[in-house]
Amino acid sequence: MCLFDLKPGQQGYIDSISGDDKLAKRLLALGCIEGTPVQVKLVAPLGDPIIINLRGFNLAIRKKDAKNIHLKEA
C-alpha cells in the first residue's frame, strides 16, 4: 500500500520510500522516517497535490511522490 491509496482522514505508518535518491533524501529531511504515523488531510480535485500531516505539520506533496511512500496499515 502506498500513501496515494489512502483517502482523506485515513492514517498509516511509513514503511519505506522508493524512487530516486534525491526524492528519498528530501522526504527523509522532512521527517518521513520509517514508523512515523502519517494522515491524509486533503486531496485536490484532480488528485494533485495531496496534503498530509506528519510530526505535527501539514505537507503538500505531488501524487507521483506519494506513490513512492509505502505504508503499513494503522
N, CA, C and O atoms as a Tinker XYZ file with bonds, in Angstrom:
   296  protein
     1  N      0.849000   -1.174000    0.000000    73     2
     2  CA     0.000000    0.000000    0.000000    64     1     3
     3  C      0.896000    1.239000    0.000000    63     2     4     5
     4  O      1.927000    1.279000    0.672000    81     3
     5  N      0.484000    2.239000   -0.762000    73     3     6
     6  CA     1.252000    3.485000   -0.781000    64     5     7
     7  C      0.388000    4.628000   -0.255000    63     6     8     9
     8  O     -0.824000    4.484000   -0.091000    81     7
     9  N      1.017000    5.738000    0.000000    73     7    10
    10  CA     0.333000    6.905000    0.559000    64     9    11
    11  C     -0.791000    7.391000   -0.352000    63    10    12    13
    12  O     -1.805000    7.895000    0.132000    81    11
    13  N     -0.622000    7.246000   -1.650000    73    11    14
    14  CA    -1.631000    7.683000   -2.610000    64    13    15
    15  C     -2.935000    6.890000   -2.467000    63    14    16    17
    16  O     -3.995000    7.395000   -2.836000    81    15
    17  N     -2.881000    5.668000   -1.943000    73    15    18
    18  CA    -4.064000    4.817000   -1.795000    64    17    19
    19  C     -4.974000    5.242000   -0.647000    63    18    20    21
    20  O     -6.137000    4.842000   -0.608000    81    19
    21  N     -4.464000    6.052000    0.296000    73    19    22
    22  CA    -5.277000    6.470000    1.433000    64    21    23
    23  C     -6.277000    7.544000    1.027000    63    22    24    25
    24  O     -6.006000    8.368000    0.153000    81    23
    25  N     -7.423000    7.522000    1.670000    73    23    26
    26  CA    -8.454000    8.537000    1.483000    64    25    27
    27  C     -8.302000    9.583000    2.592000    63    26    28    29
    28  O     -7.702000    9.290000    3.626000    81    27
    29  N     -8.831000   10.789000    2.399000    73    27    30
    30  CA    -8.742000   11.806000    3.462000    64    29    31
    31  C     -9.291000   11.286000    4.788000    63    30    32    33
    32  O    -10.385000   10.725000    4.848000    81    31
    33  N     -8.512000   11.485000    5.842000    73    31    34
    34  CA    -8.881000   11.032000    7.176000    64    33    35
    35  C     -8.241000    9.706000    7.553000    63    34    36    37
    36  O     -8.171000    9.385000    8.739000    81    35
    37  N     -7.772000    8.925000    6.585000    73    35    38
    38  CA    -7.139000    7.645000    6.893000    64    37    39
    39  C     -5.687000    7.856000    7.295000    63    38    40    41
    40  O     -5.050000    8.839000    6.918000    81    39
    41  N     -5.182000    6.899000    8.077000    73    39    42
    42  CA    -3.828000    7.005000    8.611000    64    41    43
    43  C     -3.062000    5.717000    8.356000    63    42    44    45
    44  O     -3.651000    4.642000    8.248000    81    43
    45  N     -1.757000    5.835000    8.261000    73    43    46
    46  CA    -0.873000    4.692000    8.113000    64    45    47
    47  C      0.478000    5.023000    8.706000    63    46    48    49
    48  O      0.703000    6.140000    9.173000    81    47
    49  N      1.379000    4.052000    8.690000    73    47    50
    50  CA     2.730000    4.243000    9.200000    64    49    51
    51  C      3.715000    4.024000    8.070000    63    50    52    53
    52  O      3.601000    3.053000    7.322000    81    51
    53  N      4.671000    4.908000    7.943000    73    51    54
    54  CA     5.635000    4.824000    6.852000    64    53    55
    55  C      6.461000    3.552000    7.008000    63    54    56    57
    56  O      7.009000    3.269000    8.074000    81    55
    57  N      6.534000    2.794000    5.915000    73    55    58
    58  CA     7.305000    1.550000    5.892000    64    57    59
    59  C      8.618000    1.758000    5.135000    63    58    60    61
    60  O      9.684000    1.375000    5.617000    81    59
    61  N      8.539000    2.364000    3.952000    73    59    62
    62  CA     9.745000    2.608000    3.167000    64    61    63
    63  C      9.466000    3.678000    2.122000    63    62    64    65
    64  O      8.317000    4.029000    1.854000    81    63
    65  N     10.555000    4.192000    1.534000    73    63    66
    66  CA    10.464000    5.189000    0.471000    64    65    67
    67  C     11.263000    4.656000   -0.707000    63    66    68    69
    68  O     12.438000    4.316000   -0.572000    81    67
    69  N     10.610000    4.586000   -1.865000    73    67    70
    70  CA    11.308000    4.143000   -3.068000    64    69    71
    71  C     11.499000    5.347000   -3.985000    63    70    72    73
    72  O     11.103000    6.462000   -3.645000    81    71
    73  N     12.096000    5.123000   -5.132000    73    71    74
    74  CA    12.327000    6.221000   -6.068000    64    73    75
    75  C     13.787000    6.616000   -6.078000    63    74    76    77
    76  O     14.641000    5.913000   -5.538000    81    75
    77  N     14.063000    7.745000   -6.697000    73    75    78
    78  CA    15.453000    8.186000   -6.791000    64    77    79
    79  C     15.978000    8.710000   -5.452000    63    78    80    81
    80  O     15.205000    9.025000   -4.548000    81    79
    81  N     17.294000    8.798000   -5.346000    73    79    82
    82  CA    17.933000    9.208000   -4.089000    64    81    83
    83  C     17.586000   10.639000   -3.705000    63    82    84    85
    84  O     17.457000   10.953000   -2.522000    81    83
    85  N     17.434000   11.509000   -4.700000    73    83    86
    86  CA    17.107000   12.913000   -4.411000    64    85    87
    87  C     15.755000   13.016000   -3.700000    63    86    88    89
    88  O     15.620000   13.752000   -2.723000    81    87
    89  N     14.767000   12.284000   -4.185000    73    87    90
    90  CA    13.445000   12.271000   -3.561000    64    89    91
    91  C     13.515000   11.690000   -2.157000    63    90    92    93
    92  O     12.960000   12.261000   -1.218000    81    91
    93  N     14.191000   10.565000   -2.008000    73    91    94
    94  CA    14.292000    9.913000   -0.702000    64    93    95
    95  C     14.971000   10.825000    0.318000    63    94    96    97
    96  O     14.508000   10.915000    1.455000    81    95
    97  N     16.031000   11.487000   -0.050000    73    95    98
    98  CA    16.732000   12.390000    0.868000    64    97    99
    99  C     15.855000   13.565000    1.264000    63    98   100   101
   100  O     15.858000   13.972000    2.426000    81    99
   101  N     15.101000   14.118000    0.314000    73    99   102
   102  CA    14.222000   15.255000    0.600000    64   101   103
   103  C     13.120000   14.847000    1.573000    63   102   104   105
   104  O     12.833000   15.571000    2.526000    81   103
   105  N     12.509000   13.700000    1.338000    73   103   106
   106  CA    11.441000   13.236000    2.222000    64   105   107
   107  C     11.979000   12.866000    3.602000    63   106   108   109
   108  O     11.323000   13.134000    4.608000    81   107
   109  N     13.143000   12.267000    3.664000    73   107   110
   110  CA    13.748000   11.940000    4.961000    64   109   111
   111  C     14.058000   13.210000    5.743000    63   110   112   113
   112  O     13.874000   13.249000    6.960000    81   111
   113  N     14.527000   14.252000    5.055000    73   111   114
   114  CA    14.826000   15.523000    5.719000    64   113   115
   115  C     13.553000   16.180000    6.260000    63   114   116   117
   116  O     13.612000   16.928000    7.236000    81   115
   117  N     12.410000   15.909000    5.636000    73   115   118
   118  CA    11.140000   16.471000    6.084000    64   117   119
   119  C     10.484000   15.645000    7.187000    63   118   120   121
   120  O      9.441000   16.035000    7.712000    81   119
   121  N     11.083000   14.509000    7.543000    73   119   122
   122  CA    10.557000   13.709000    8.647000    64   121   123
   123  C      9.838000   12.444000    8.245000    63   122   124   125
   124  O      9.218000   11.803000    9.094000    81   123
   125  N      9.895000   12.061000    6.988000    73   123   126
   126  CA     9.259000   10.815000    6.526000    64   125   127
   127  C     10.182000    9.639000    6.835000    63   126   128   129
   128  O     10.838000    9.094000    5.948000    81   127
   129  N     10.217000    9.262000    8.107000    73   127   130
   130  CA    11.097000    8.206000    8.579000    64   129   131
   131  C     10.258000    6.969000    8.879000    63   130   132   133
   132  O      9.095000    7.088000    9.265000    81   131
   133  N     10.832000    5.796000    8.705000    73   131   134
   134  CA    10.125000    4.541000    8.939000    64   133   135
   135  C      9.475000    4.528000   10.326000    63   134   136   137
   136  O     10.116000    4.846000   11.328000    81   135
   137  N      8.199000    4.157000   10.364000    73   135   138
   138  CA     7.454000    4.080000   11.609000    64   137   139
   139  C      6.702000    5.349000   11.972000    63   138   140   141
   140  O      5.939000    5.351000   12.938000    81   139
   141  N      6.895000    6.422000   11.227000    73   139   142
   142  CA     6.217000    7.688000   11.504000    64   141   143
   143  C      4.753000    7.608000   11.063000    63   142   144   145
   144  O      4.476000    7.222000    9.928000    81   143
   145  N      3.812000    7.968000   11.945000    73   143   146
   146  CA     2.410000    7.988000   11.517000    64   145   147
   147  C      2.154000    9.158000   10.572000    63   146   148   149
   148  O      2.667000   10.260000   10.771000    81   147
   149  N      1.363000    8.901000    9.557000    73   147   150
   150  CA     1.032000    9.924000    8.569000    64   149   151
   151  C     -0.462000    9.824000    8.263000    63   150   152   153
   152  O     -1.014000    8.730000    8.140000    81   151
   153  N     -1.109000   10.994000    8.142000    73   151   154
   154  CA    -2.540000   11.039000    7.872000    64   153   155
   155  C     -2.794000   11.930000    6.666000    63   154   156   157
   156  O     -2.200000   13.002000    6.544000    81   155
   157  N     -3.674000   11.489000    5.779000    73   155   158
   158  CA    -4.049000   12.291000    4.619000    64   157   159
   159  C     -5.117000   13.276000    5.069000    63   158   160   161
   160  O     -6.155000   12.874000    5.593000    81   159
   161  N     -4.866000   14.559000    4.865000    73   159   162
   162  CA    -5.806000   15.605000    5.243000    64   161   163
   163  C     -6.730000   15.958000    4.083000    63   162   164   165
   164  O     -7.952000   15.907000    4.226000    81   163
   165  N     -6.158000   16.311000    2.945000    73   163   166
   166  CA    -6.930000   16.742000    1.778000    64   165   167
   167  C     -6.299000   16.201000    0.501000    63   166   168   169
   168  O     -5.090000   15.985000    0.425000    81   167
   169  N     -7.145000   15.989000   -0.492000    73   167   170
   170  CA    -6.675000   15.638000   -1.831000    64   169   171
   171  C     -7.330000   16.624000   -2.786000    63   170   172   173
   172  O     -8.545000   16.819000   -2.751000    81   171
   173  N     -6.530000   17.237000   -3.628000    73   171   174
   174  CA    -7.065000   18.194000   -4.600000    64   173   175
   175  C     -8.034000   17.480000   -5.544000    63   174   176   177
   176  O     -7.933000   16.267000   -5.723000    81   175
   177  N     -8.960000   18.205000   -6.143000    73   175   178
   178  CA    -9.966000   17.578000   -7.006000    64   177   179
   179  C     -9.394000   16.696000   -8.120000    63   178   180   181
   180  O     -9.982000   15.668000   -8.455000    81   179
   181  N     -8.280000   17.080000   -8.680000    73   179   182
   182  CA    -7.670000   16.263000   -9.732000    64   181   183
   183  C     -6.605000   15.314000   -9.184000    63   182   184   185
   184  O     -5.917000   14.645000   -9.955000    81   183
   185  N     -6.465000   15.253000   -7.861000    73   183   186
   186  CA    -5.541000   14.307000   -7.238000    64   185   187
   187  C     -4.140000   14.827000   -6.994000    63   186   188   189
   188  O     -3.303000   14.100000   -6.460000    81   187
   189  N     -3.862000   16.059000   -7.367000    73   187   190
   190  CA    -2.506000   16.575000   -7.203000    64   189   191
   191  C     -2.584000   18.035000   -6.785000    63   190   192   193
   192  O     -3.160000   18.807000   -7.552000    81   191
   193  N     -2.079000   18.486000   -5.677000    73   191   194
   194  CA    -1.276000   17.779000   -4.674000    64   193   195
   195  C     -2.131000   17.102000   -3.602000    63   194   196   197
   196  O     -3.358000   17.205000   -3.587000    81   195
   197  N     -1.436000   16.414000   -2.717000    73   195   198
   198  CA    -2.045000   15.746000   -1.572000    64   197   199
   199  C     -1.485000   16.411000   -0.321000    63   198   200   201
   200  O     -0.271000   16.577000   -0.198000    81   199
   201  N     -2.360000   16.793000    0.606000    73   199   202
   202  CA    -1.937000   17.402000    1.868000    64   201   203
   203  C     -1.913000   16.301000    2.915000    63   202   204   205
   204  O     -2.931000   15.661000    3.179000    81   203
   205  N     -0.738000   16.085000    3.512000    73   203   206
   206  CA    -0.598000   15.075000    4.558000    64   205   207
   207  C     -0.160000   15.738000    5.855000    63   206   208   209
   208  O      0.400000   16.834000    5.845000    81   207
   209  N     -0.417000   15.075000    6.955000    73   207   210
   210  CA     0.015000   15.560000    8.262000    64   209   211
   211  C      0.947000   14.531000    8.863000    63   210   212   213
   212  O      0.576000   13.368000    9.021000    81   211
   213  N      2.154000   14.953000    9.198000    73   211   214
   214  CA     3.096000   14.092000    9.889000    64   213   215
   215  C      3.932000   14.934000   10.830000    63   214   216   217
   216  O      4.310000   16.060000   10.508000    81   215
   217  N      4.213000   14.383000   11.984000    73   215   218
   218  CA     5.021000   15.056000   13.006000    64   217   219
   219  C      4.494000   16.445000   13.369000    63   218   220   221
   220  O      5.272000   17.332000   13.721000    81   219
   221  N      3.166000   16.636000   13.285000    73   219   222
   222  CA     2.562000   17.885000   13.731000    64   221   223
   223  C      2.494000   18.997000   12.709000    63   222   224   225
   224  O      2.092000   20.109000   13.051000    81   223
   225  N      2.876000   18.740000   11.452000    73   223   226
   226  CA     2.748000   19.789000   10.443000    64   225   227
   227  C      2.164000   19.214000    9.161000    63   226   228   229
   228  O      2.260000   18.016000    8.895000    81   227
   229  N      1.562000   20.090000    8.379000    73   227   230
   230  CA     0.985000   19.695000    7.099000    64   229   231
   231  C      2.022000   19.851000    5.996000    63   230   232   233
   232  O      2.823000   20.786000    5.996000    81   231
   233  N      1.986000   18.918000    5.064000    73   231   234
   234  CA     2.946000   18.898000    3.971000    64   233   235
   235  C      2.193000   18.605000    2.681000    63   234   236   237
   236  O      1.403000   17.662000    2.622000    81   235
   237  N      2.432000   19.406000    1.650000    73   235   238
   238  CA     1.818000   19.175000    0.345000    64   237   239
   239  C      2.835000   18.439000   -0.525000    63   238   240   241
   240  O      3.958000   18.904000   -0.718000    81   239
   241  N      2.420000   17.281000   -1.046000    73   239   242
   242  CA     3.311000   16.518000   -1.911000    64   241   243
   243  C      2.594000   16.162000   -3.204000    63   242   244   245
   244  O      1.365000   16.143000   -3.268000    81   243
   245  N      3.377000   15.885000   -4.220000    73   243   246
   246  CA     2.819000   15.508000   -5.512000    64   245   247
   247  C      2.310000   14.075000   -5.473000    63   246   248   249
   248  O      2.729000   13.263000   -4.648000    81   247
   249  N      1.399000   13.793000   -6.387000    73   247   250
   250  CA     0.819000   12.458000   -6.494000    64   249   251
   251  C      1.903000   11.423000   -6.803000    63   250   252   253
   252  O      1.902000   10.338000   -6.222000    81   251
   253  N      2.825000   11.746000   -7.709000    73   251   254
   254  CA     3.870000   10.786000   -8.074000    64   253   255
   255  C      4.822000   10.532000   -6.903000    63   254   256   257
   256  O      5.364000    9.433000   -6.782000    81   255
   257  N      5.035000   11.528000   -6.042000    73   255   258
   258  CA     5.869000   11.325000   -4.858000    64   257   259
   259  C      5.133000   10.482000   -3.820000    63   258   260   261
   260  O      5.750000    9.672000   -3.128000    81   259
   261  N      3.818000   10.668000   -3.709000    73   259   262
   262  CA     3.022000    9.900000   -2.748000    64   261   263
   263  C      3.011000    8.419000   -3.108000    63   262   264   265
   264  O      2.899000    7.566000   -2.228000    81   263
   265  N      3.126000    8.115000   -4.383000    73   263   266
   266  CA     3.147000    6.716000   -4.820000    64   265   267
   267  C      4.457000    6.028000   -4.434000    63   266   268   269
   268  O      4.530000    4.799000   -4.445000    81   267
   269  N      5.484000    6.796000   -4.096000    73   267   270
   270  CA     6.774000    6.233000   -3.702000    64   269   271
   271  C      6.911000    6.048000   -2.194000    63   270   272   273
   272  O      7.928000    5.533000   -1.729000    81   271
   273  N      5.906000    6.460000   -1.425000    73   271   274
   274  CA     5.932000    6.296000    0.032000    64   273   275
   275  C      5.051000    5.096000    0.381000    63   274   276   277
   276  O      3.826000    5.160000    0.276000    81   275
   277  N      5.684000    4.020000    0.790000    73   275   278
   278  CA     4.976000    2.784000    1.099000    64   277   279
   279  C      4.628000    2.754000    2.592000    63   278   280   281
   280  O      5.429000    3.163000    3.433000    81   279
   281  N      3.425000    2.264000    2.909000    73   279   282
   282  CA     2.896000    2.305000    4.265000    64   281   283
   283  C      2.550000    0.924000    4.801000    63   282   284   285
   284  O      2.306000   -0.027000    4.058000    81   283
   285  N      2.539000    0.863000    6.141000    73   283   286
   286  CA     1.934000   -0.246000    6.870000    64   285   287
   287  C      0.599000    0.293000    7.353000    63   286   288   289
   288  O      0.514000    1.462000    7.729000    81   287
   289  N     -0.436000   -0.519000    7.355000    73   287   290
   290  CA    -1.743000   -0.033000    7.783000    64   289   291
   291  C     -1.762000    0.267000    9.264000    63   290   292   293
   292  O     -1.029000   -0.341000   10.044000    81   291
   293  N     -2.615000    1.221000    9.651000    73   291   294
   294  CA    -2.729000    1.642000   11.049000    64   293   295
   295  C     -3.432000    0.579000   11.860000    63   294   296
   296  O     -3.625000    0.748000   13.064000    81   295
